[in-house]
């Protein structure tokens, strides 16, 4: 793999930090950008940055991608050959409470990224999409060719918009672009707003966990949980395989990155309890309160990974038990819970 100059937006984020760390280990120069907002604990974002900043190949820029002028200045100064856009406002439920920030970051911010890639041409733009684009699709597993024009949250609508915008810019300006539909990414140093992290917090705060599945174990929610290392491997392998322009086709492609092995929500919760028990050396059981399914939540996420496997010879395979054990071991150590 040739050494590249790579701009990673959202570098202090969960996926962004792990991707940046992997790129630095391979000898790439990484320009990491992040606004360091307070959507969740900024200290965790700073801790992630600490893992990167001592590497001489890493440069950090505090920046909001919705600031077009600052973004274009960054492109002009560093001239990245590859851009990995992971900066976005995440979360389905928060998009109902605070829609404005999703438009600002996910639509305006992403438009600015595309414009910068047009003005300062890059070899490859990889960008975060989401499994949320599949909405309430009944057909499983979800395939990249499925109809995805019925999003059930504003977050999903912004991610679908990103795919459309990227396709347009690829078509008009020959920008090789790859969209990555992530399926519930988890692991050490993860996002505190994700269920597995929040449940663990609540256990140590002696609070019950709220489970939004109507208490119906026969028709439980299914989720395709993807361990962070599998996401990093997928991105790393796609990095130097930009889509190629064909006579009737823009150089734009979209891939699912999921585990192709959905778990019932209750299996996931029981696995988390077991992992935490192992980390602490004592039995753990969450106090549980069952509630109706939340507006915007989808019944199942289930990725077909055939296209990814065909392209890069890889499919995520970390089991939920293995991945959650690594998470709880990190959590117990980081928050000093032994």
Secondary structure, DSSP 8 states (H G I E B T S, - for coil): ----EEEEETTTSHHHHHHHHHHHHTT-EEEEEE---SSS-HHHHHHHHHHHHTSTTEEEEE--TT-HHHHHHHHHHH--SEEEE------TTHHHH-HHHHIIIIIIIHHHHHHHHHHS--SEEEEEEEGGGGTT--SSSB-TTS-----SSHHHHHHHHHHHHHHHHHHHH---EEEEEE--EE-TT--TTSHHHHHHHHHHTT--EEE-STT-STT--EE--EEHHHHHHHHHHHHT-----BTTB-SEEEEEES-S--EEHHHHHHHHHHHHHHHHTS-----EEE----TT--SB--B--HHHHHHHS------HHHHHHHHHHHHHHHTT--
